[in-house]
Structures are given as structure tokens and as C-alpha cells.
Amino acid sequence: CNMEPKWLEWSTLIRGVVGSTAHGLALEGTDDLDELAVCVEPINEVLTLSQPFEQHVFRTATERTGKHDERSQVGDIDRTTFSLRKFCRLAASGNPTVLLLFYTPQLSVLRSPGGQLREMASLFVSKEAGKRFLGYMHGQRQRLLGERGQKRVKRPELEDKHGYDTKYAMHILRLGMQGVELLKTGRLILPMGESARSYLRGVREGKSSLEHVLGRATELELDLKEALAETRLPEHPDRPAIEKWMQITYLETWKGSQPLWKPEGLGFTTVA
């Protein structure tokens, strides 16, 4: 369902801009707005006999047309809100998109636990993240060329004009650049530096041939492998510390917002 649950707004810890806008790669008058958020869902959304809440996707394109697969237009919002549990799981595994929420400067919601989460970024970043960037980059390159699964051409107008989906290709190279940056520095700077932005925008605008893009992608894959071998990042994220903080955050949030219950006879009565 596209409609957001009523409790989602007050339970959101952090919400920020990701995607091309956060990277500094959006072209004026062409892009939608991608947002990522994290919430502590109510206890009844976790301790339930049905499927526990894990994420909610809101799209203004769907709101406007009623179609879930409607392509976003300029100015549309695509917002994914993860449960804290799922966000931490994905971030610890090094998911490149999820990690952006630690570094984006464009935040529209930031409550105290969300600030704590951002301060814990170093607990999540490890060699596992570098491997994930490399895997994403390699997989997307294969899909661009139709070598793995269905060719993902979401922008036929770009393929008609340039011979390939230049925006998709741009993000393949971006993944390589940011993967190397993360492994060398332990963090990401958003938006990207002007030199990288200028080059990547040129790719998006069709100023580079597909052959050049593929050659640069090969170089970046090699750079990523070298950075993985030389990085000082830990082998794995600090999952025990992440889990402890996550558990405390859930318990403290629920304690402050949920009524206590005790059984009385055949029903339940709120404890004063």
C-alpha cells in the first residue's frame, strides 16, 4: 500500500536525501527525489502473528496514478522507510544505498536516536562493505550489457539517443569511485568532489562512449580489489555493539510510548 501508516511520522528517527541528489549528480529539471528513512515501529508491528513490519515505500508517482510501477517524473518523491532492525542489518552488510544515510547532509528528520545512529557509522563500515560495492558494481555492469538476467533499460530515451542507458552507466562508475573512497578513508563525502561530479555528469550526458565507460569500470574494479587488500578497515562490522544499541533503542522507545498490559479475567486492562 502506498499510503503511509499513521504511526510512521512520529516513529521516524531519521530521514534524508539519497540518490543522485545526495551525490551531487542530479541534473536540473530531470530528476526525482530519493529519500531514505529509519523508524522504530510500534511493538504491535513487531510482536505479531502476521509478517512483522520491515519497510514501507511511498511514491508520489503511485499516489498520482494509482500504479505501483509508474515511472517517477521530475520532482516526484520516492521514499523508503526501513524498520531499525532491517536498516541495521542492511547497513552492517555494507549495502551501498543504505550506507548513504550515514553521510548525506540533507536531512529532513533527525531525532536523538537517529543522531546516535549516524555517530555509530564506523561500527558498520568494514571490508564487507567494500566487497558489497564491488559486487554491486560488477552485477550492474553485467545487467547493463544483458549478460546477467534481463537487461535493465529503464530509460529507453537515453538508449535511443546514446546507444546505452547513460544514467545507469554513470552509477556503475560512481559505485566504483565511492567504494574505493570508503575503503581508503572509512567514510564517504557527500556530495562527491567537483572533479568526480563533472566527469560522472559527462558520462550521464552521453559525452563518453560505452567502450570508455566499460574500460573505466574495469579499472575501478581493479582499484577496488587493490583497496580491499590494503584497507585498514576491520574484516567485519561490530555486530554485537550494533545489536546492543538497537535492542536498547527499541526497548526505551517502546517503554516511553506503549501502555503496559496485564491479563484480568477474560480481557486485558491497562496498568495505570
N, C-alpha and C positions, 0 to 999 in steps of 0.2 A: 504494500500500500504506500502511495506517495505521501499521504498526509502524515505529518509527524505526530507521535503520541503527545498528549498534553503535558506529560511529566518531563519531556525531553529538554525543554528550555531551562528549567531550574536545576536539572541534574547534570547539565553540561559543565565540565571542568575547564575545557579549553577548546577554542575553535579558531582556526587560522586558514589563510590562503595558501594553497599549494599549486601544483601545475605550472604552466608556462608563466603565469603572472609572478609567482614567487621566484622563479628562476631569472626573471627579467627578460624573458624571451617572447612575451606576448606582443603581437602587432596590433597597433591601434585600429579599432573598427573591425577586428576579425575574430576575437576570442571570447569564449565564455569564461566564467569564473569558477574554479575548482576550490572547494573548501573541504577541510578535514576536521573532525571534532571527536572528542572523547567524553563519555559520560559515565557516571556511576548510576546504573539503573536501579530502580526500586527493588527491594528484596523479593517482592512477589513476582518480579520478572526473571529472577534467578532460581529461587526455590519453588519450582512449579513442575507439574506433571507433563506439561507441554514443553515445546522447544524453548529453552532459555533465550532471552534477548542477546543478540551479538552485534547487530548493526542495523542501521536504518539509512536508506538512500532517499534523498529529496532532490527532485529535479524540476526546475521551473518549466522545462520543455514538456514534461509529463503533465504538470499542473495545467499547462496551457492547452494541450491537445488530447490528454487522456491516454496517450500511447507511451508505454514504458520504453520503447526503443526509439522514440522520436529523437532525431539528432538535435543537439543543442545549437542555439543560434547566438549571435553576438549579444553579450550582456546577460545571458542565462546563467543560473547558478546550478552547479552540480555539487551537492554536499553529502558526504558520507559521515555518519556519526557511529563510531565504534564504542562498544562497551569497554570499560577499562581493562577487563580481562583479555578481550581479543586484541586491543591495541598493544598491550604489553607483550602478548605472545608474538604478534607480527613484528613489532619493533625489535624484540630480542633475537628474532630470526634474521634480522637485517633487511627487511622489506624496504626497498629504496623510497617508495612513495610515502610510507608511514613515517620513516625517519625524518622527513621534511618538517614535520610538526615540531621537532625539537629546535629547529633553526630558522623557520620563517619569521620575519619581523612583523608580518601583517596579521595581527591577532584582533579578533572582534570580541572574544570572550576569554578571560583569564582569571579564574578563581584560585584561591590559595593552593589547593592540591594540584591544580594544573601547573602553577609555577614551580611547585616541588618536582613535578614530573619533568619539566624542562631542565631543572638543575641536575637531574639524575641521568642526563643523556650519556655520560661516559660509562655508566653501568651497562648500557645496552649495546654500545659500539664495540665490535670485536672483528676478528678475522672472518667470522661467519657473515658479517655484512659485506665484506669485500667479495667473498665468494658469491653472495647473492647478486651483487651488482654485475659481476662477470657473467653469471648465469642468465640474468635478465637481458643483458646486452646481447649475448650470443643467441638466445632464443628469439628475440625480436628481430635480429638480423635475418635469421632463417625464415621467419614468417614474412618479412618484407619481400623476400625473394621467392616465397612459396615453397620453400624446402622443408617446412615443418608445419603440418596441419594446413588449414585454409589460409590463403593469402589475405592478410588483414588490410584491405584497402578501404578505409572509412571516408576518404576524401577523393572521390573519383575525379573531381575538377583539378586537383593537383597532379594526379597521374596523367590526365589528358594533356595538361599544359607542360609538364616537365618530364614525363615518362616514368615517374615514380612518386610515391607519397612523400614529399619532401619534409613535412612536419614529423611524420613517423621516423624518418631517417635522422632528422635533427635530434630527436630524443634518444636514439640509439647512441649517437656520439656524446650527447650530454651525460648519459649514464656512465660511459667510459671515463669522461673527464672527472665527474664527481666521485666515482669510485676510487680513482687514484688520489684525489684530494682527501677523501675520508681516511684512506689507509695511511697517508703520509702525515696528516695533521690531527686526525682523531675527531674532526668535525667538518661541517660544511658552512660556507659563507653564502648567504642569500641576500640579494640577488647575486648571480655569478659576476665575476670580474668583467670589465668592459671589453677586453680583448676576446674572451671566450664568447661573450654575448654577441659581439659583432660577427665573429666567424659563424656561430651557430645560426644567427638570423639570416646570414648569407646563404647557408645551406637550405634553410626553410624557404627562402625566396627563390630557390632554384638556380643560384649562382654557381653551384658545384655539380659536376656530373655524377651520376650514380657510381661510376668507376672510382672517382675520387673519394666519395663517401665510404665505399666498401674498403678502399685501401686505408683510409684513416681509421676506420673501425678495426681493421686488423692490427694496426699499430697500437691503438688504445687497448685492445685485448692483451697484447704483449706487455704493455705498460702496467696493466692491472695485475697480471701474473707476477711481474717483477716486484711490484709494490707489495703484493701479498707475501712474497718470500722475504722482504726486507722490513716489513712493518713492525713496530713495537707494540701494536695493539695486542690484547690478550687473545688467546685462542677462542674463548667463548665469553658471552656476556655473563654478568654476575647474577645469575638467575635466583639464587637464594635471597639476595638483598632485594631484588625486584619483587619477588613474591611476598616477602615480609612487608614491604611498604604497601603493596597492593592490598594485602589482606587487612592491614591496619586501616587503610583509607576506606575500604568497603565497610568495615565494622563501625568506624567512627561516623561515617556518613549515615549509615542506617540507624545507628543509635540516636543521632540527632534529629532524624526526620520520620522515623517509623514508630507507631504505637506498639506497646508490649501487650501480649495476649496471654490469657490463661484459660483453660477449659473450665466451664461451670455447667454442670448438668449436661444437657444435650447441645448447648450452644457455646458461644465464646463471648467473653466480656472483657472490655478494655480495662487494663490495670491502671489505676489513677497514678 
